[in-house]
Amino acid sequence: MTLEALQSTYADWRTTFNKRMEQTLTPQGDIPEALLEAMRYAVMGGGKRLRPLLIQASCLAVGGHVTDALPAALAVEMIHSYSLIHDDLPSMDDDALRRGRPTTHVVYGEALAILAGDALHSFAFETLARASLPAKRIQALTATLARAAGPGGMAGGQVLDMLAEGEPASEESVSQIHRLKTGALLAASHRLGAEAGGAAPESADFFEKVGHKVGLAFQIQDDILDETATTEQMGKTVGKDQASAKATWPAVVGLEESARRAKTLTQEALEDLELYGDAAELLRGLVRLAVERTS
């Protein structure tokens, strides 16, 4: 499949996903209008939708249908969006720009932004619970997402990242931070797709292991871009990692070695996925685009 054909498929998936998200985040029940507006602002404000696309491509790779992956895709993007809201708060990274526009707390105030993040976190699991999938599959998906977002995953990684600011960094400490803070949700996206497609536990384990390689390569590239790209390219403030003395790969091993490691991890992930042949072609394309991006 040509690059143009791959990108066309991703664009179609992204369009379908965005429509479903719009439908999911509509006025319902007793949700206050102000809260729903802030939730929608955070979720519908652009973004590559990488995690949802990885879920759908992984689902397809194990023989599932992409529509079976949509509930997990919606849930993951809600979790990701909530994490960005909280990450941008004054008490965290104190960012005023996200995806090329003011961050949620800048527009709606800090209190409502926090509550919008809290609401998205809860709504993600409600969305999974209501999925039209077998009960055992929903149970597996819920456990995977909760583990990735929780204290042994993204939340724990955020804490380690915060505690590491200004402290001497090592390869081991940077690797642990990134494996949890960013890598856990990306690895979970691969596993969630396999689980949504009805894969056996050992196959889900395989996809999660591939996802850990992709997640680390993605974060290394993110660290590189924070030093080499512009704010306009990234849609968020760059150079803050250095200014805050954050633990990053370039800070530990330099830009050239960081790029080499990202390339090696990507190649390993792509070779692993050859096991699934043509069924994983869309997933392999996503892996390349995720790590080789320039914004």
Backbone hydrogen bonds in HBPLUS format (Angstrom, degrees):
<---DONOR---> <-ACCEPTOR-->    atom                        ^
c    i                          cat <-CA-CA->   ^        H-A-AA   ^      H-
h    n   atom  resd res      DA  || num        DHA   H-A  angle D-A-AA Bond
n    s   type  num  typ     dist DA aas  dist angle  dist       angle   num
A0006-LEU N   A0002-THR O   2.94 MM   4  6.26 159.0  1.98 152.7 158.7     1
A0007-GLN N   A0003-LEU O   2.90 MM   4  6.11 169.4  1.91 153.8 156.5     2
A0008-SER N   A0004-GLU O   2.94 MM   4  6.08 145.2  2.07 140.0 149.8     3
A0009-THR N   A0005-ALA O   3.04 MM   4  6.29 153.5  2.12 145.5 151.6     4
A0010-TYR N   A0006-LEU O   2.96 MM   4  6.30 162.2  1.99 154.9 159.9     5
A0011-ALA N   A0007-GLN O   2.91 MM   4  6.05 152.4  1.99 140.7 148.4     6
A0012-ASP N   A0008-SER O   3.01 MM   4  6.26 152.1  2.09 143.5 150.4     7
A0013-TRP N   A0009-THR O   2.94 MM   4  6.23 163.9  1.96 154.3 158.5     8
A0014-ARG N   A0010-TYR O   2.81 MM   4  5.99 157.2  1.86 148.5 155.4     9
A0015-THR N   A0011-ALA O   2.96 MM   4  6.13 154.4  2.02 144.3 150.7    10
A0016-THR N   A0012-ASP O   3.02 MM   4  6.27 166.1  2.04 153.0 156.2    11
A0017-PHE N   A0013-TRP O   2.83 MM   4  6.00 160.0  1.86 150.5 156.8    12
A0018-ASN N   A0014-ARG O   2.88 MM   4  6.05 163.4  1.91 149.2 153.4    13
A0019-LYS N   A0015-THR O   3.06 MM   4  6.29 154.4  2.13 147.9 154.5    14
A0020-ARG N   A0016-THR O   3.04 MM   4  6.31 157.5  2.09 148.3 154.3    15
A0021-MET N   A0017-PHE O   2.87 MM   4  6.16 153.7  1.94 152.5 160.5    16
A0022-GLU N   A0018-ASN O   2.91 MM   4  6.10 156.2  1.97 144.7 151.1    17
A0023-GLN N   A0019-LYS O   3.00 MM   4  6.28 156.2  2.06 145.9 152.0    18
A0024-THR N   A0020-ARG O   2.89 MM   4  6.11 146.1  2.01 142.0 151.9    19
A0025-LEU N   A0021-MET O   2.92 MM   4  6.10 155.0  1.98 152.9 158.3    20
A0031-ILE N   A0028-GLN O   3.27 MM   3  6.22 169.3  2.29 149.6 151.1    21
A0035-LEU N   A0032-PRO O   3.11 MM   3  5.34 119.9  2.49 101.8 116.0    22
A0036-LEU N   A0032-PRO O   3.05 MM   4  6.35 167.9  2.06 161.8 164.5    23
A0037-GLU N   A0033-GLU O   2.92 MM   4  6.08 154.8  1.99 149.2 156.4    24
A0038-ALA N   A0034-ALA O   3.17 MM   4  6.38 155.8  2.23 141.4 146.8    25
A0039-MET N   A0035-LEU O   2.97 MM   4  6.24 156.2  2.02 151.5 158.8    26
A0040-ARG N   A0036-LEU O   2.88 MM   4  6.06 164.6  1.91 152.0 155.7    27
A0041-TYR N   A0037-GLU O   2.91 MM   4  6.09 152.6  1.99 143.4 151.5    28
A0042-ALA N   A0038-ALA O   3.15 MM   4  6.34 157.1  2.20 144.6 149.2    29
A0043-VAL N   A0039-MET O   3.06 MM   4  6.28 157.8  2.11 150.4 156.7    30
A0044-MET N   A0040-ARG O   2.77 MM   4  5.50 165.3  1.80 150.5 155.6    31
A0053-LEU N   A0049-ARG O   3.07 MM   4  6.23 161.6  2.11 152.5 158.2    32
A0054-LEU N   A0050-LEU O   2.85 MM   4  6.09 154.0  1.92 153.8 161.5    33
A0055-ILE N   A0051-ARG O   3.03 MM   4  6.27 154.4  2.09 150.3 156.8    34
A0056-GLN N   A0052-PRO O   3.03 MM   4  6.34 161.1  2.07 150.5 154.8    35
A0057-ALA N   A0053-LEU O   2.89 MM   4  6.07 162.6  1.92 151.8 156.8    36
A0058-SER N   A0054-LEU O   2.90 MM   4  5.96 155.1  1.96 145.2 151.9    37
A0059-CYS N   A0055-ILE O   2.97 MM   4  6.10 154.0  2.04 145.5 152.8    38
A0060-LEU N   A0056-GLN O   3.02 MM   4  6.24 157.3  2.07 145.6 151.3    39
A0061-ALA N   A0057-ALA O   2.98 MM   4  6.16 146.9  2.09 139.6 148.8    40
A0064-GLY N   A0059-CYS O   2.87 MM   5  5.06 148.5  1.96 157.9 148.3    41
A0063-GLY N   A0060-LEU O   3.06 MM   3  5.15 161.4  2.10 108.7 112.7    42
A0068-ASP N   A0065-HIS O   2.91 MM   3  5.52 139.6  2.07 116.6 127.2    43
A0069-ALA N   A0066-VAL O   3.02 MM   3  5.16 141.5  2.17 100.3 111.8    44
A0070-LEU N   A0067-THR O   3.27 MM   3  5.26 153.7  2.34  99.2 106.7    45
A0073-ALA N   A0069-ALA O   2.91 MM   4  6.08 152.7  1.98 152.8 161.8    46
A0074-LEU N   A0070-LEU O   2.82 MM   4  6.01 160.7  1.86 160.1 163.1    47
A0075-ALA N   A0071-PRO O   3.01 MM   4  6.20 162.1  2.04 145.9 151.0    48
A0076-VAL N   A0072-ALA O   2.91 MM   4  6.06 162.2  1.94 150.2 154.3    49
A0077-GLU N   A0073-ALA O   3.13 MM   4  6.30 159.9  2.18 145.4 150.6    50
A0078-MET N   A0074-LEU O   3.05 MM   4  6.32 147.9  2.15 146.5 155.5    51
A0079-ILE N   A0075-ALA O   3.02 MM   4  6.33 159.0  2.06 150.1 155.6    52
A0080-HIS N   A0076-VAL O   2.82 MM   4  6.05 163.8  1.85 152.8 157.7    53
A0081-SER N   A0077-GLU O   2.85 MM   4  5.93 158.3  1.90 141.2 147.4    54
A0082-TYR N   A0078-MET O   2.90 MM   4  6.09 159.8  1.94 149.1 154.5    55
A0083-SER N   A0079-ILE O   3.00 MM   4  6.23 156.0  2.06 147.7 154.3    56
A0084-LEU N   A0080-HIS O   3.07 MM   4  6.40 145.3  2.19 144.3 153.5    57
A0085-ILE N   A0081-SER O   3.01 MM   4  6.33 158.3  2.05 152.0 157.4    58
A0086-HIS N   A0082-TYR O   3.09 MM   4  6.37 168.9  2.10 155.3 156.7    59
A0087-ASP N   A0083-SER O   2.81 MM   4  5.85 151.1  1.89 140.6 150.0    60
A0088-ASP N   A0084-LEU O   3.02 MM   4  6.07 144.7  2.15 145.0 151.6    61
A0089-LEU N   A0086-HIS O   3.21 MM   3  5.29 155.1  2.28 103.7 111.1    62
A0093-ASP N   A0087-ASP O   2.95 MM   6  5.82 157.1  2.00 150.8 158.3    63
A0095-ASP N   A0088-ASP O   2.97 MM   7  4.73 145.8  2.08 118.4 129.2    64
A0092-MET N   A0089-LEU O   2.84 MM   3  5.20 156.2  1.90 114.5 122.6    65
A0094-ASP N   A0089-LEU O   2.86 MM   5  4.97 148.4  1.96 140.1 132.8    66
A0103-THR N   A0096-ALA O   3.12 MM   7  5.22 145.9  2.24 108.1 113.1    67
A0098-ARG N   A0101-ARG O   2.87 MM   3  5.55 166.0  1.89 160.8 164.2    68
A0101-ARG N   A0098-ARG O   3.17 MM   3  5.55 156.9  2.22 111.2 117.6    69
A0100-GLY N   A0235-GLY O   2.63 MM 135  3.90 166.0  1.64 125.1 120.3    70
A0106-VAL N   A0103-THR O   3.04 MM   3  5.36 130.2  2.30 105.3 118.8    71
A0107-VAL N   A0103-THR O   3.23 MM   4  6.60 149.6  2.33 152.4 160.9    72
A0108-TYR N   A0104-THR O   2.85 MM   4  5.96 171.0  1.85 161.5 164.3    73
A0109-GLY N   A0105-HIS O   2.87 MM   4  4.50 132.6  2.09 116.7 123.7    74
A0113-ALA N   A0109-GLY O   3.08 MM   4  6.16 152.1  2.16 147.9 156.5    75
A0114-ILE N   A0110-GLU O   2.98 MM   4  6.20 161.1  2.02 153.4 157.4    76
A0115-LEU N   A0111-ALA O   3.13 MM   4  6.40 161.8  2.17 147.1 151.9    77
A0116-ALA N   A0112-LEU O   2.80 MM   4  5.98 146.6  1.91 144.0 153.6    78
A0117-GLY N   A0113-ALA O   2.98 MM   4  6.27 156.3  2.04 150.4 156.0    79
A0118-ASP N   A0114-ILE O   2.94 MM   4  6.26 159.6  1.99 149.0 154.9    80
A0119-ALA N   A0115-LEU O   2.84 MM   4  5.99 157.5  1.89 145.4 151.5    81
A0120-LEU N   A0116-ALA O   2.96 MM   4  6.16 156.7  2.02 146.9 152.6    82
A0121-HIS N   A0117-GLY O   3.04 MM   4  6.24 155.2  2.10 149.2 155.8    83
A0122-SER N   A0118-ASP O   3.16 MM   4  6.51 161.0  2.19 150.3 153.9    84
A0123-PHE N   A0119-ALA O   2.81 MM   4  5.94 163.0  1.84 152.1 157.9    85
A0124-ALA N   A0120-LEU O   2.96 MM   4  5.97 141.1  2.11 142.2 150.0    86
A0126-GLU N   A0122-SER O   3.15 MM   4  6.49 151.6  2.23 146.4 155.1    87
A0127-THR N   A0123-PHE O   2.88 MM   4  6.03 154.2  1.95 145.9 152.2    88
A0128-LEU N   A0124-ALA O   3.14 MM   4  6.47 152.4  2.22 141.4 148.3    89
A0129-ALA N   A0125-PHE O   2.93 MM   4  6.08 161.1  1.96 145.9 151.2    90
A0130-ARG N   A0126-GLU O   3.13 MM   4  6.32 139.1  2.31 143.4 152.5    91
A0131-ALA N   A0128-LEU O   3.06 MM   3  5.27 165.0  2.09 112.1 116.3    92
A0137-ARG N   A0134-PRO O   2.98 MM   3  5.31 124.2  2.30 105.5 120.1    93
A0138-ILE N   A0134-PRO O   3.05 MM   4  6.43 157.0  2.11 155.9 163.0    94
A0139-GLN N   A0135-ALA O   2.94 MM   4  6.18 155.5  2.00 149.7 156.7    95
A0140-ALA N   A0136-LYS O   3.07 MM   4  6.28 156.6  2.13 141.2 146.6    96
A0141-LEU N   A0137-ARG O   2.94 MM   4  6.19 163.0  1.97 151.8 156.5    97
A0142-THR N   A0138-ILE O   2.90 MM   4  6.03 162.3  1.93 150.2 155.0    98
A0143-ALA N   A0139-GLN O   3.05 MM   4  6.22 162.1  2.08 148.1 152.6    99
A0144-THR N   A0140-ALA O   3.00 MM   4  6.17 160.4  2.04 149.5 154.9   100
A0145-LEU N   A0141-LEU O   3.01 MM   4  6.21 166.5  2.02 153.5 156.6   101
A0146-ALA N   A0142-THR O   2.94 MM   4  6.03 164.4  1.97 150.6 155.5   102
A0147-ARG N   A0143-ALA O   3.00 MM   4  6.05 160.0  2.04 145.9 151.4   103
A0148-ALA N   A0144-THR O   3.07 MM   4  6.24 156.5  2.13 144.7 151.1   104
A0149-ALA N   A0145-LEU O   2.99 MM   4  6.13 149.6  2.09 149.3 156.8   105
A0150-GLY N   A0146-ALA O   3.01 MM   4  5.79 131.2  2.26 142.6 153.3   106
A0154-MET N   A0148-ALA O   2.74 MM   6  6.10 163.1  1.77 147.6 150.1   107
A0155-ALA N   A0149-ALA O   3.38 MM   6  6.11 149.6  2.48 112.7 120.4   108
A0153-GLY N   A0150-GLY O   2.93 MM   3  5.11 158.2  1.98 114.2 117.8   109
A0157-GLY N   A0153-GLY O   2.89 MM   4  6.12 153.5  1.96 153.6 162.3   110
A0158-GLN N   A0154-MET O   2.93 MM   4  6.22 147.9  2.04 149.2 157.7   111
A0159-VAL N   A0155-ALA O   3.18 MM   4  6.50 153.2  2.26 144.8 151.1   112
A0160-LEU N   A0156-GLY O   3.02 MM   4  6.36 162.9  2.05 151.7 155.8   113
A0161-ASP N   A0157-GLY O   2.90 MM   4  6.05 155.1  1.96 146.7 153.8   114
A0162-MET N   A0158-GLN O   2.95 MM   4  6.15 155.4  2.01 145.3 151.7   115
A0163-LEU N   A0159-VAL O   2.90 MM   4  6.16 162.7  1.93 155.9 160.3   116
A0164-ALA N   A0160-LEU O   3.02 MM   4  6.05 133.4  2.24 138.5 149.9   117
A0165-GLU N   A0162-MET O   3.42 MM   3  5.71 158.1  2.47 105.3 111.1   118
A0167-GLU N   A0164-ALA O   2.96 MM   3  5.25 164.1  1.99 130.8 133.2   119
A0166-GLY N   A0245-ALA O   3.00 MM  79  4.98 174.9  2.00 134.2 135.7   120
A0174-VAL N   A0170-SER O   2.98 MM   4  6.16 171.1  1.99 160.0 162.3   121
A0175-SER N   A0171-GLU O   2.91 MM   4  5.91 159.3  1.95 145.5 151.9   122
A0176-GLN N   A0172-GLU O   3.05 MM   4  6.21 156.0  2.11 143.3 149.4   123
A0177-ILE N   A0173-SER O   3.03 MM   4  6.25 163.6  2.05 149.7 153.9   124
A0178-HIS N   A0174-VAL O   3.00 MM   4  6.18 171.8  2.00 155.4 157.4   125
A0179-ARG N   A0175-SER O   2.86 MM   4  5.88 150.6  1.94 144.8 153.6   126
A0180-LEU N   A0176-GLN O   3.21 MM   4  6.35 146.1  2.34 142.7 149.5   127
A0181-LYS N   A0177-ILE O   2.73 MM   4  5.78 164.0  1.75 163.7 164.7   128
A0182-THR N   A0178-HIS O   3.35 MM   4  5.48 148.5  2.45 121.7 130.1   129
A0183-GLY N   A0178-HIS O   2.77 MM   5  5.84 165.0  1.80 172.2 171.1   130
A0184-ALA N   A0179-ARG O   2.88 MM   5  5.90 102.8  2.49 123.7 141.1   131
A0186-LEU N   A0182-THR O   3.42 MM   4  6.65 157.7  2.47 148.2 154.6   132
A0187-ALA N   A0183-GLY O   2.76 MM   4  5.84 162.8  1.78 156.0 160.8   133
A0188-ALA N   A0184-ALA O   2.91 MM   4  5.97 154.1  1.98 138.8 146.9   134
A0189-SER N   A0185-LEU O   2.98 MM   4  6.09 138.1  2.16 132.5 142.9   135
A0191-ARG N   A0187-ALA O   3.17 MM   4  6.54 162.1  2.21 148.1 153.1   136
A0192-LEU N   A0188-ALA O   2.66 MM   4  5.78 165.1  1.68 158.9 163.0   137
A0193-GLY N   A0189-SER O   3.14 MM   4  6.22 155.3  2.20 140.0 145.7   138
A0194-ALA N   A0190-HIS O   3.22 MM   4  6.53 158.9  2.26 145.9 151.1   139
A0195-GLU N   A0191-ARG O   2.83 MM   4  6.12 161.7  1.87 156.4 162.0   140
A0196-ALA N   A0192-LEU O   2.76 MM   4  5.90 156.7  1.81 149.1 155.7   141
A0197-GLY N   A0193-GLY O   3.06 MM   4  6.21 139.8  2.23 138.6 148.8   142
A0199-ALA N   A0194-ALA O   2.96 MM   5  5.33 163.1  1.99 154.3 150.9   143
A0198-GLY N   A0195-GLU O   3.01 MM   3  5.10 161.5  2.05 106.3 110.9   144
A0203-SER N   A0200-ALA O   2.95 MM   3  5.32 126.0  2.25 109.2 123.3   145
A0204-ALA N   A0200-ALA O   3.01 MM   4  6.36 156.4  2.07 154.9 162.5   146
A0205-ASP N   A0201-PRO O   2.87 MM   4  6.13 152.0  1.95 148.4 156.2   147
A0206-PHE N   A0202-GLU O   3.10 MM   4  6.32 151.1  2.19 136.4 143.4   148
A0207-PHE N   A0203-SER O   3.03 MM   4  6.40 160.9  2.07 153.0 156.5   149
A0208-GLU N   A0204-ALA O   2.98 MM   4  6.21 151.3  2.07 146.1 154.4   150
A0209-LYS N   A0205-ASP O   2.99 MM   4  6.27 153.5  2.06 149.6 156.4   151
A0210-VAL N   A0206-PHE O   3.05 MM   4  6.40 157.9  2.10 150.9 156.8   152
A0211-GLY N   A0207-PHE O   2.87 MM   4  6.05 154.0  1.94 142.3 150.3   153
A0212-HIS N   A0208-GLU O   2.93 MM   4  6.27 138.0  2.10 144.3 154.6   154
A0213-LYS N   A0210-VAL O   3.10 MM   3  5.35 121.7  2.45 101.7 115.4   155
A0214-VAL N   A0210-VAL O   3.07 MM   4  6.43 159.3  2.11 150.7 156.9   156
A0215-GLY N   A0211-GLY O   2.74 MM   4  5.86 158.2  1.79 147.6 154.2   157
A0216-LEU N   A0212-HIS O   3.05 MM   4  6.19 157.8  2.10 143.5 148.2   158
A0217-ALA N   A0213-LYS O   3.02 MM   4  6.21 164.5  2.05 148.7 153.4   159
A0218-PHE N   A0214-VAL O   2.82 MM   4  5.96 156.0  1.88 150.2 157.3   160
A0219-GLN N   A0215-GLY O   3.07 MM   4  6.27 157.0  2.12 143.5 148.8   161
A0220-ILE N   A0216-LEU O   2.95 MM   4  6.17 155.4  2.01 149.9 156.9   162
A0221-GLN N   A0217-ALA O   3.01 MM   4  6.23 161.4  2.04 147.5 152.3   163
A0222-ASP N   A0218-PHE O   2.92 MM   4  6.20 147.1  2.03 140.6 150.7   164
A0223-ASP N   A0219-GLN O   2.88 MM   4  6.16 154.0  1.95 147.7 153.7   165
A0224-ILE N   A0220-ILE O   2.96 MM   4  6.29 152.9  2.03 146.9 154.8   166
A0225-LEU N   A0221-GLN O   2.87 MM   4  6.13 163.0  1.90 153.3 157.2   167
A0226-ASP N   A0222-ASP O   2.99 MM   4  6.19 142.9  2.13 143.1 152.9   168
A0227-GLU N   A0224-ILE O   3.01 MM   3  5.46 145.6  2.13 107.7 117.7   169
A0228-THR N   A0224-ILE O   3.01 MM   4  6.22 134.7  2.22 141.4 155.0   170
A0229-ALA N   A0225-LEU O   2.82 MM   4  4.93 162.6  1.85 133.0 136.4   171
A0239-GLY N   A0226-ASP O   3.05 MM  13  5.42 129.1  2.32 129.9 144.7   172
A0234-MET N   A0230-THR O   3.08 MM   4  6.33 160.8  2.12 152.4 157.1   173
A0235-GLY N   A0231-THR O   2.79 MM   4  5.66 142.1  1.94 146.2 155.3   174
A0243-ALA N   A0239-GLY O   3.25 MM   4  6.42 164.3  2.28 143.7 148.4   175
A0244-SER N   A0240-LYS O   2.85 MM   4  5.88 147.7  1.96 144.0 151.1   176
A0246-LYS N   A0241-ASP O   2.84 MM   5  5.03 172.8  1.85 154.1 155.1   177
A0245-ALA N   A0242-GLN O   3.07 MM   3  4.91 156.3  2.12 100.8 108.0   178
A0252-VAL N   A0249-TRP O   2.97 MM   3  5.13 131.9  2.21 103.1 116.4   179
A0253-VAL N   A0249-TRP O   2.79 MM   4  5.87 175.2  1.79 177.4 176.0   180
A0254-GLY N   A0250-PRO O   2.91 MM   4  4.05 135.8  2.11 107.1 116.2   181
A0258-SER N   A0254-GLY O   3.02 MM   4  6.07 149.0  2.12 142.4 151.9   182
A0259-ALA N   A0255-LEU O   2.97 MM   4  6.20 160.6  2.01 152.1 155.9   183
A0260-ARG N   A0256-GLU O   3.09 MM   4  6.37 153.4  2.16 143.5 151.0   184
A0261-ARG N   A0257-GLU O   2.99 MM   4  6.21 158.0  2.04 149.4 154.4   185
A0262-ALA N   A0258-SER O   3.01 MM   4  6.27 159.9  2.05 152.7 158.2   186
A0263-LYS N   A0259-ALA O   3.07 MM   4  6.23 158.1  2.11 146.1 151.8   187
A0264-THR N   A0260-ARG O   2.96 MM   4  6.20 154.9  2.02 146.8 153.9   188
A0265-LEU N   A0261-ARG O   2.93 MM   4  6.10 170.3  1.94 155.8 157.7   189
A0266-THR N   A0262-ALA O   3.02 MM   4  6.13 157.3  2.08 144.3 150.9   190
A0267-GLN N   A0263-LYS O   2.99 MM   4  6.17 160.9  2.02 147.0 152.1   191
A0268-GLU N   A0264-THR O   2.97 MM   4  6.22 155.7  2.03 149.8 156.5   192
A0269-ALA N   A0265-LEU O   3.00 MM   4  6.25 158.6  2.04 148.5 153.8   193
A0270-LEU N   A0266-THR O   2.95 MM   4  6.21 160.1  1.99 152.8 158.3   194
A0271-GLU N   A0267-GLN O   2.95 MM   4  6.13 156.7  2.01 147.4 153.6   195
A0272-ASP N   A0268-GLU O   2.94 MM   4  6.18 155.2  2.01 147.2 154.1   196
A0273-LEU N   A0269-ALA O   3.08 MM   4  6.33 155.9  2.14 147.5 153.1   197
A0274-GLU N   A0271-GLU O   3.17 MM   3  5.25 150.4  2.26 100.5 109.4   198
A0275-LEU N   A0272-ASP O   3.24 MM   3  6.14 168.9  2.25 120.7 123.9   199
A0276-TYR N   A0273-LEU O   3.00 MM   3  5.67 156.8  2.05 117.5 123.0   200
A0277-GLY N   A0274-GLU O   2.99 MM   3  5.03 164.7  2.01 108.0 112.7   201
A0280-ALA N   A0277-GLY O   3.13 MM   3  5.86 156.7  2.19 117.7 123.6   202
A0281-GLU N   A0278-ASP O   3.06 MM   3  5.07 166.2  2.08 112.5 113.1   203
A0284-ARG N   A0280-ALA O   2.86 MM   4  6.11 160.8  1.89 158.0 163.1   204
A0285-GLY N   A0281-GLU O   3.00 MM   4  6.24 155.2  2.06 146.5 153.3   205
A0286-LEU N   A0282-LEU O   3.11 MM   4  6.32 151.5  2.20 138.2 145.3   206
A0287-VAL N   A0283-LEU O   2.99 MM   4  6.28 155.9  2.05 151.2 157.6   207
A0288-ARG N   A0284-ARG O   3.10 MM   4  6.42 160.7  2.14 150.3 154.2   208
A0289-LEU N   A0285-GLY O   3.05 MM   4  6.30 168.1  2.06 151.2 154.3   209
A0290-ALA N   A0286-LEU O   2.81 MM   4  5.91 153.2  1.88 151.3 158.9   210
A0291-VAL N   A0287-VAL O   3.24 MM   4  6.40 155.8  2.30 148.2 152.4   211
A0292-GLU N   A0288-ARG O   2.85 MM   4  5.80 157.3  1.90 155.7 163.0   212
